């Protein structure tokens, strides 16, 4: 038993999921999930580990800051579209 779920309950659940989604869709979902996990792992490994917040340059620290005066004004208050 795994957390109060028996093997027969898991088999019944698997059969219901296969009937609802179909084997082709489940295979596509599985491959998409696998490629997403692979991409996530690759992104984690490629990220440089020596980037401490204290060592960041000013350009890296302010890259998300508004670049122009107009962006600063619109960033500080919502527009009619936002409300």
N, C-alpha and C positions, 0 to 999 in steps of 0.2 A: 504494500500500500504506500502510495506517495501522497502525503498530506491529506489523507482521508478519501482519496479517489482510488477505486479499485481498477484492475486491469480491464474488466468487462465494461466499466463505465467509460474508460478511455477509448476502447474499441467502438462502442456505440457512438461516442462523440466524433470520432474520426470518420465513421460511415456517414453521419449526418452532414459533416462539413464537406465531404466528397460529393454527396448528393446535391448540396446547395451550390457549391462553387464549381464542381467539375474538376477532373484531373488536369486538363490543359491549363485552366486558370491557376490552379494551385501550383503547377510546375512553373508558370510564369512568375507568380508571386515569390516562390522560393528562389528562383534565379535572380530576380530583382533585389530581393533582400540580401542574398549572398554577395552580389556586386556592390551593394551599398556598404556592407560591412567591410568588404575588401578595400573600397575607396576610403572609408573612414580610417582603417588601419594604416593605409599608405599615407594619408594626410598627417596622421599622428607621427609616423616615423620620419617624414620629410621635414617636419617643423624643427627648426634649430632650437636646441635645448639651452643654449647660452644666452638667450634673449631675456635678461632680467629687466624688470621695470625701471631700475635705476640706470641701466646702461642704454636705454632708448634715446635716440636723438630727438631734437625738437620737431623735426619733420615727421617722425614716426608718432610722436605724442599728439600732434595736432592734425593728423591726417583726417580725422573725423570732424574736425571743427569747420564751421562755415568759411568758405573761401572768399566771398565777396560781401560788400556791405548789404546788398539786397538779400542775400541768404541769411545774414545775421538778423535782419529785421523780420523776415518771414519765419525764421526759426523761433523767435521769441514769443510770437503770438499766433494763435490759430486763425486760419482764414475761414470764410463762409463755407467753403467746401469741406473743411475738417469738422465743422459743427453740425 
